[in-house]
Amino acid sequence: MPKVVKPCAAGDYYKVTPDEKMDLNLRELAPLLEKAGYRLGLVSGVMIAFVGKGKEFSLFSNGKLMIKGIDSTKEALKAAEEIYNLIISRIKH
């Protein structure tokens, strides 16, 4: 699960870093996020941009997650855990 949650100096984003190193196949994960109700934007081998539940997300292949539309570290952690749980369920199958 997430190791670091901190406000990003660039604006109203929170940056979440996973506690384990990840090497994600983002093109493979994109349909999973869409099926979970997120609306996809940019999908590349390096990053997926998607929106849902009033938030904007950028997920990177190393597992780093940028989240916009939240007001606290606690809310960032909750949103990140939901995304990481989706990812982990896919990786384990």
N, CA, C and O atoms as a GROMACS GRO file, in nm:
protein
  372
    1MET      N    1   0.083  -0.119   0.000
    1MET     CA    2   0.000   0.000   0.000
    1MET      C    3   0.088   0.126   0.000
    1MET      O    4   0.210   0.116   0.002
    2PRO      N    5   0.026   0.241  -0.003
    2PRO     CA    6   0.103   0.364  -0.016
    2PRO      C    7   0.201   0.387   0.098
    2PRO      O    8   0.173   0.357   0.214
    3LYS      N    9   0.316   0.441   0.062
    3LYS     CA   10   0.418   0.474   0.160
    3LYS      C   11   0.419   0.623   0.191
    3LYS      O   12   0.424   0.662   0.307
    4VAL      N   13   0.413   0.705   0.088
    4VAL     CA   14   0.425   0.849   0.108
    4VAL      C   15   0.305   0.919   0.045
    4VAL      O   16   0.272   0.896  -0.071
    5VAL      N   17   0.242   1.001   0.123
    5VAL     CA   18   0.134   1.085   0.072
    5VAL      C   19   0.170   1.227   0.111
    5VAL      O   20   0.182   1.259   0.230
    6LYS      N   21   0.187   1.314   0.010
    6LYS     CA   22   0.220   1.451   0.044
    6LYS      C   23   0.166   1.545  -0.063
    6LYS      O   24   0.154   1.509  -0.180
    7PRO      N   25   0.133   1.666  -0.022
    7PRO     CA   26   0.088   1.764  -0.120
    7PRO      C   27   0.200   1.793  -0.218
    7PRO      O   28   0.317   1.800  -0.180
    8CYS      N   29   0.165   1.810  -0.341
    8CYS     CA   30   0.262   1.842  -0.445
    8CYS      C   31   0.282   1.993  -0.448
    8CYS      O   32   0.185   2.069  -0.440
    9ALA      N   33   0.405   2.035  -0.460
    9ALA     CA   34   0.436   2.178  -0.462
    9ALA      C   35   0.379   2.247  -0.586
    9ALA      O   36   0.365   2.369  -0.587
   10ALA      N   37   0.346   2.170  -0.689
   10ALA     CA   38   0.300   2.227  -0.815
   10ALA      C   39   0.154   2.271  -0.813
   10ALA      O   40   0.107   2.330  -0.910
   11GLY      N   41   0.082   2.245  -0.706
   11GLY     CA   42  -0.058   2.285  -0.704
   11GLY      C   43  -0.139   2.203  -0.608
   11GLY      O   44  -0.089   2.158  -0.504
   12ASP      N   45  -0.266   2.183  -0.642
   12ASP     CA   46  -0.356   2.113  -0.550
   12ASP      C   47  -0.360   1.962  -0.578
   12ASP      O   48  -0.467   1.900  -0.575
   13TYR      N   49  -0.245   1.906  -0.604
   13TYR     CA   50  -0.231   1.761  -0.622
   13TYR      C   51  -0.169   1.700  -0.497
   13TYR      O   52  -0.097   1.767  -0.423
   14TYR      N   53  -0.199   1.574  -0.477
   14TYR     CA   54  -0.128   1.496  -0.376
   14TYR      C   55  -0.053   1.387  -0.449
   14TYR      O   56  -0.106   1.325  -0.541
   15LYS      N   57   0.070   1.364  -0.409
   15LYS     CA   58   0.153   1.260  -0.468
   15LYS      C   59   0.158   1.141  -0.372
   15LYS      O   60   0.184   1.156  -0.253
   16VAL      N   61   0.131   1.023  -0.426
   16VAL     CA   62   0.132   0.901  -0.346
   16VAL      C   63   0.235   0.806  -0.408
   16VAL      O   64   0.232   0.779  -0.528
   17THR      N   65   0.325   0.758  -0.326
   17THR     CA   66   0.427   0.665  -0.370
   17THR      C   67   0.401   0.530  -0.304
   17THR      O   68   0.385   0.523  -0.182
   18PRO      N   69   0.397   0.422  -0.382
   18PRO     CA   70   0.372   0.291  -0.322
   18PRO      C   71   0.491   0.245  -0.239
   18PRO      O   72   0.604   0.287  -0.262
   19ASP      N   73   0.464   0.159  -0.142
   19ASP     CA   74   0.572   0.111  -0.055
   19ASP      C   75   0.656   0.002  -0.122
   19ASP      O   76   0.765  -0.028  -0.075
   20GLU      N   77   0.606  -0.056  -0.231
   20GLU     CA   78   0.682  -0.155  -0.305
   20GLU      C   79   0.706  -0.104  -0.445
   20GLU      O   80   0.622  -0.034  -0.503
   21LYS      N   81   0.822  -0.137  -0.500
   21LYS     CA   82   0.852  -0.098  -0.636
   21LYS      C   83   0.754  -0.168  -0.731
   21LYS      O   84   0.731  -0.288  -0.718
   22MET      N   85   0.699  -0.093  -0.825
   22MET     CA   86   0.605  -0.148  -0.921
   22MET      C   87   0.658  -0.126  -1.062
   22MET      O   88   0.729  -0.028  -1.089
   23ASP      N   89   0.624  -0.216  -1.150
   23ASP     CA   90   0.654  -0.202  -1.293
   23ASP      C   91   0.525  -0.241  -1.364
   23ASP      O   92   0.507  -0.357  -1.402
   24LEU      N   93   0.436  -0.144  -1.380
   24LEU     CA   94   0.301  -0.171  -1.427
   24LEU      C   95   0.289  -0.165  -1.579
   24LEU      O   96   0.350  -0.079  -1.644
   25ASN      N   97   0.212  -0.256  -1.634
   25ASN     CA   98   0.174  -0.249  -1.775
   25ASN      C   99   0.045  -0.168  -1.780
   25ASN      O  100  -0.064  -0.221  -1.762
   26LEU      N  101   0.060  -0.040  -1.805
   26LEU     CA  102  -0.054   0.051  -1.796
   26LEU      C  103  -0.159   0.026  -1.903
   26LEU      O  104  -0.279   0.042  -1.878
   27ARG      N  105  -0.117  -0.012  -2.020
   27ARG     CA  106  -0.215  -0.040  -2.126
   27ARG      C  107  -0.303  -0.159  -2.089
   27ARG      O  108  -0.419  -0.166  -2.128
   28GLU      N  109  -0.247  -0.251  -2.014
   28GLU     CA  110  -0.324  -0.367  -1.966
   28GLU      C  111  -0.418  -0.327  -1.853
   28GLU      O  112  -0.527  -0.384  -1.840
   29LEU      N  113  -0.378  -0.231  -1.771
   29LEU     CA  114  -0.460  -0.188  -1.657
   29LEU      C  115  -0.571  -0.091  -1.695
   29LEU      O  116  -0.670  -0.080  -1.622
   30ALA      N  117  -0.556  -0.021  -1.807
   30ALA     CA  118  -0.654   0.080  -1.847
   30ALA      C  119  -0.797   0.026  -1.853
   30ALA      O  120  -0.887   0.089  -1.799
   31PRO      N  121  -0.822  -0.090  -1.919
   31PRO     CA  122  -0.959  -0.141  -1.922
   31PRO      C  123  -1.014  -0.175  -1.784
   31PRO      O  124  -1.135  -0.162  -1.760
   32LEU      N  125  -0.929  -0.216  -1.694
   32LEU     CA  126  -0.970  -0.246  -1.557
   32LEU      C  127  -1.022  -0.120  -1.487
   32LEU      O  128  -1.124  -0.123  -1.419
   33LEU      N  129  -0.951  -0.010  -1.504
   33LEU     CA  130  -0.994   0.116  -1.445
   33LEU      C  131  -1.125   0.163  -1.507
   33LEU      O  132  -1.214   0.212  -1.438
   34GLU      N  133  -1.136   0.146  -1.638
   34GLU     CA  134  -1.260   0.186  -1.707
   34GLU      C  135  -1.378   0.102  -1.659
   34GLU      O  136  -1.487   0.154  -1.637
   35LYS      N  137  -1.355  -0.028  -1.643
   35LYS     CA  138  -1.461  -0.117  -1.595
   35LYS      C  139  -1.503  -0.081  -1.451
   35LYS      O  140  -1.618  -0.102  -1.413
   36ALA      N  141  -1.410  -0.027  -1.374
   36ALA     CA  142  -1.439   0.013  -1.235
   36ALA      C  143  -1.510   0.149  -1.229
   36ALA      O  144  -1.542   0.197  -1.120
   37GLY      N  145  -1.536   0.210  -1.346
   37GLY     CA  146  -1.615   0.333  -1.348
   37GLY      C  147  -1.536   0.461  -1.370
   37GLY      O  148  -1.592   0.570  -1.363
   38TYR      N  149  -1.407   0.449  -1.395
   38TYR     CA  150  -1.325   0.568  -1.421
   38TYR      C  151  -1.328   0.600  -1.570
   38TYR      O  152  -1.338   0.510  -1.654
   39ARG      N  153  -1.321   0.728  -1.603
   39ARG     CA  154  -1.318   0.772  -1.742
   39ARG      C  155  -1.173   0.798  -1.780
   39ARG      O  156  -1.105   0.879  -1.718
   40LEU      N  157  -1.129   0.728  -1.883
   40LEU     CA  158  -0.989   0.736  -1.924
   40LEU      C  159  -0.962   0.859  -2.009
   40LEU      O  160  -1.046   0.901  -2.089
   41GLY      N  161  -0.844   0.915  -1.991
   41GLY     CA  162  -0.792   1.020  -2.077
   41GLY      C  163  -0.675   0.962  -2.152
   41GLY      O  164  -0.691   0.867  -2.229
   42LEU      N  165  -0.558   1.017  -2.130
   42LEU     CA  166  -0.436   0.969  -2.192
   42LEU      C  167  -0.400   0.831  -2.139
   42LEU      O  168  -0.401   0.807  -2.018
   43VAL      N  169  -0.369   0.740  -2.230
   43VAL     CA  170  -0.318   0.608  -2.192
   43VAL      C  171  -0.192   0.585  -2.272
   43VAL      O  172  -0.195   0.582  -2.395
   44SER      N  173  -0.080   0.568  -2.203
   44SER     CA  174   0.047   0.540  -2.269
   44SER      C  175   0.121   0.434  -2.189
   44SER      O  176   0.071   0.385  -2.087
   45GLY      N  177   0.238   0.400  -2.234
   45GLY     CA  178   0.318   0.304  -2.160
   45GLY      C  179   0.379   0.362  -2.033
   45GLY      O  180   0.428   0.288  -1.948
   46VAL      N  181   0.375   0.494  -2.021
   46VAL     CA  182   0.436   0.563  -1.908
   46VAL      C  183   0.334   0.613  -1.807
   46VAL      O  184   0.362   0.617  -1.687
   47MET      N  185   0.213   0.651  -1.854
   47MET     CA  186   0.114   0.713  -1.766
   47MET      C  187  -0.028   0.689  -1.816
   47MET      O  188  -0.053   0.680  -1.936
   48ILE      N  189  -0.120   0.678  -1.721
   48ILE     CA  190  -0.263   0.679  -1.751
   48ILE      C  191  -0.322   0.799  -1.677
   48ILE      O  192  -0.300   0.815  -1.557
   49ALA      N  193  -0.396   0.882  -1.748
   49ALA     CA  194  -0.471   0.991  -1.686
   49ALA      C  195  -0.617   0.948  -1.688
   49ALA      O  196  -0.669   0.906  -1.791
   50PHE      N  197  -0.684   0.959  -1.573
   50PHE     CA  198  -0.824   0.919  -1.566
   50PHE      C  199  -0.895   0.999  -1.459
   50PHE      O  200  -0.832   1.055  -1.369
   51VAL      N  201  -1.027   1.004  -1.468
   51VAL     CA  202  -1.108   1.078  -1.373
   51VAL      C  203  -1.220   0.989  -1.321
   51VAL      O  204  -1.264   0.895  -1.388
   52GLY      N  205  -1.265   1.021  -1.202
   52GLY     CA  206  -1.377   0.951  -1.143
   52GLY      C  207  -1.395   0.988  -0.998
   52GLY      O  208  -1.299   1.024  -0.929
   53LYS      N  209  -1.518   0.980  -0.953
   53LYS     CA  210  -1.551   1.008  -0.813
   53LYS      C  211  -1.506   1.148  -0.771
   53LYS      O  212  -1.463   1.169  -0.658
   54GLY      N  213  -1.515   1.243  -0.865
   54GLY     CA  214  -1.481   1.381  -0.836
   54GLY      C  215  -1.332   1.410  -0.828
   54GLY      O  216  -1.292   1.517  -0.781
   55LYS      N  217  -1.249   1.316  -0.874
   55LYS     CA  218  -1.104   1.332  -0.865
   55LYS      C  219  -1.039   1.310  -1.001
   55LYS      O  220  -1.095   1.244  -1.088
   56GLU      N  221  -0.921   1.368  -1.018
   56GLU     CA  222  -0.839   1.344  -1.136
   56GLU      C  223  -0.714   1.267  -1.092
   56GLU      O  224  -0.653   1.300  -0.991
   57PHE      N  225  -0.679   1.165  -1.169
   57PHE     CA  226  -0.566   1.079  -1.135
   57PHE      C  227  -0.466   1.074  -1.249
   57PHE      O  228  -0.503   1.081  -1.367
   58SER      N  229  -0.340   1.060  -1.215
   58SER     CA  230  -0.235   1.024  -1.309
   58SER      C  231  -0.160   0.910  -1.244
   58SER      O  232  -0.102   0.925  -1.136
   59LEU      N  233  -0.161   0.795  -1.310
   59LEU     CA  234  -0.092   0.677  -1.259
   59LEU      C  235   0.027   0.650  -1.350
   59LEU      O  236   0.013   0.643  -1.472
   60PHE      N  237   0.144   0.634  -1.290
   60PHE     CA  238   0.267   0.613  -1.364
   60PHE      C  239   0.308   0.466  -1.355
   60PHE      O  240   0.268   0.394  -1.264
   61SER      N  241   0.390   0.422  -1.451
   61SER     CA  242   0.428   0.282  -1.458
   61SER      C  243   0.506   0.235  -1.335
   61SER      O  244   0.509   0.116  -1.306
   62ASN      N  245   0.569   0.327  -1.263
   62ASN     CA  246   0.640   0.289  -1.140
   62ASN      C  247   0.547   0.284  -1.018
   62ASN      O  248   0.593   0.257  -0.906
   63GLY      N  249   0.418   0.309  -1.039
   63GLY     CA  250   0.320   0.302  -0.931
   63GLY      C  251   0.289   0.435  -0.866
   63GLY      O  252   0.195   0.444  -0.788
   64LYS      N  253   0.367   0.538  -0.897
   64LYS     CA  254   0.340   0.670  -0.839
   64LYS      C  255   0.203   0.717  -0.888
   64LYS      O  256   0.166   0.696  -1.004
   65LEU      N  257   0.130   0.781  -0.800
   65LEU     CA  258  -0.004   0.827  -0.829
   65LEU      C  259  -0.015   0.974  -0.790
   65LEU      O  260   0.021   1.012  -0.679
   66MET      N  261  -0.065   1.055  -0.882
   66MET     CA  262  -0.094   1.196  -0.855
   66MET      C  263  -0.246   1.209  -0.853
   66MET      O  264  -0.314   1.160  -0.943
   67ILE      N  265  -0.298   1.276  -0.750
   67ILE     CA  266  -0.443   1.287  -0.734
   67ILE      C  267  -0.480   1.434  -0.715
   67ILE      O  268  -0.420   1.503  -0.633
   68LYS      N  269  -0.577   1.480  -0.791
   68LYS     CA  270  -0.626   1.617  -0.780
   68LYS      C  271  -0.775   1.611  -0.744
   68LYS      O  272  -0.846   1.520  -0.786
   69GLY      N  273  -0.819   1.708  -0.666
   69GLY     CA  274  -0.960   1.714  -0.628
   69GLY      C  275  -0.986   1.664  -0.487
   69GLY      O  276  -1.097   1.625  -0.454
   70ILE      N  277  -0.882   1.666  -0.406
   70ILE     CA  278  -0.894   1.623  -0.266
   70ILE      C  279  -0.838   1.732  -0.176
   70ILE      O  280  -0.764   1.820  -0.220
   71ASP      N  281  -0.873   1.724  -0.049
   71ASP     CA  282  -0.837   1.831   0.045
   71ASP      C  283  -0.746   1.788   0.158
   71ASP      O  284  -0.705   1.872   0.239
   72SER      N  285  -0.713   1.659   0.166
   72SER     CA  286  -0.634   1.616   0.282
   72SER      C  287  -0.553   1.491   0.248
   72SER      O  288  -0.581   1.419   0.153
   73THR      N  289  -0.452   1.470   0.330
   73THR     CA  290  -0.370   1.350   0.317
   73THR      C  291  -0.455   1.225   0.338
   73THR      O  292  -0.436   1.125   0.269
   74LYS      N  293  -0.547   1.230   0.432
   74LYS     CA  294  -0.633   1.116   0.461
   74LYS      C  295  -0.719   1.080   0.339
   74LYS      O  296  -0.734   0.962   0.306
   75GLU      N  297  -0.774   1.181   0.273
   75GLU     CA  298  -0.854   1.157   0.154
   75GLU      C  299  -0.768   1.103   0.039
   75GLU      O  300  -0.813   1.018  -0.037
   76ALA      N  301  -0.645   1.152   0.028
   76ALA     CA  302  -0.553   1.104  -0.075
   76ALA      C  303  -0.520   0.957  -0.052
   76ALA      O  304  -0.518   0.877  -0.146
   77LEU      N  305  -0.496   0.921   0.072
   77LEU     CA  306  -0.466   0.783   0.107
   77LEU      C  307  -0.582   0.691   0.072
   77LEU      O  308  -0.562   0.583   0.016
   78LYS      N  309  -0.703   0.732   0.106
   78LYS     CA  310  -0.821   0.651   0.078
   78LYS      C  311  -0.838   0.630  -0.074
   78LYS      O  312  -0.863   0.518  -0.119
   79ALA      N  313  -0.825   0.738  -0.151
   79ALA     CA  314  -0.838   0.727  -0.297
   79ALA      C  315  -0.728   0.640  -0.356
   79ALA      O  316  -0.755   0.558  -0.444
   80ALA      N  317  -0.606   0.656  -0.308
   80ALA     CA  318  -0.493   0.577  -0.358
   80ALA      C  319  -0.510   0.429  -0.326
   80ALA      O  320  -0.483   0.344  -0.410
   81GLU      N  321  -0.555   0.398  -0.205
   81GLU     CA  322  -0.575   0.259  -0.168
   81GLU      C  323  -0.676   0.192  -0.260
   81GLU      O  324  -0.660   0.075  -0.295
   82GLU      N  325  -0.781   0.264  -0.298
   82GLU     CA  326  -0.880   0.207  -0.389
   82GLU      C  327  -0.817   0.173  -0.524
   82GLU      O  328  -0.842   0.066  -0.579
   83ILE      N  329  -0.735   0.262  -0.576
   83ILE     CA  330  -0.669   0.237  -0.704
   83ILE      C  331  -0.568   0.123  -0.690
   83ILE      O  332  -0.565   0.033  -0.774
   84TYR      N  333  -0.487   0.126  -0.587
   84TYR     CA  334  -0.388   0.020  -0.567
   84TYR      C  335  -0.454  -0.116  -0.547
   84TYR      O  336  -0.402  -0.217  -0.594
   85ASN      N  337  -0.568  -0.121  -0.478
   85ASN     CA  338  -0.638  -0.248  -0.462
   85ASN      C  339  -0.686  -0.303  -0.596
   85ASN      O  340  -0.680  -0.424  -0.618
   86LEU      N  341  -0.733  -0.216  -0.685
   86LEU     CA  342  -0.771  -0.259  -0.819
   86LEU      C  343  -0.651  -0.318  -0.893
   86LEU      O  344  -0.661  -0.423  -0.956
   87ILE      N  345  -0.539  -0.248  -0.884
   87ILE     CA  346  -0.417  -0.292  -0.953
   87ILE      C  347  -0.370  -0.426  -0.899
   87ILE      O  348  -0.339  -0.517  -0.976
   88ILE      N  349  -0.363  -0.437  -0.768
   88ILE     CA  350  -0.314  -0.559  -0.706
   88ILE      C  351  -0.403  -0.678  -0.741
   88ILE      O  352  -0.353  -0.788  -0.765
   89SER      N  353  -0.534  -0.657  -0.745
   89SER     CA  354  -0.624  -0.768  -0.780
   89SER      C  355  -0.597  -0.814  -0.923
   89SER      O  356  -0.610  -0.933  -0.952
   90ARG      N  357  -0.560  -0.724  -1.011
   90ARG     CA  358  -0.530  -0.760  -1.150
   90ARG      C  359  -0.396  -0.832  -1.158
   90ARG      O  360  -0.385  -0.932  -1.230
   91ILE      N  361  -0.297  -0.786  -1.088
   91ILE     CA  362  -0.165  -0.846  -1.093
   91ILE      C  363  -0.166  -0.988  -1.039
   91ILE      O  364  -0.095  -1.075  -1.089
   92LYS      N  365  -0.247  -1.013  -0.938
   92LYS     CA  366  -0.250  -1.145  -0.876
   92LYS      C  367  -0.330  -1.247  -0.956
   92LYS      O  368  -0.326  -1.366  -0.925
   93HIS      N  369  -0.402  -1.203  -1.060
   93HIS     CA  370  -0.480  -1.298  -1.140
   93HIS      C  371  -0.413  -1.331  -1.269
   93HIS      O  372  -0.466  -1.410  -1.348
   0.00000   0.00000   0.00000
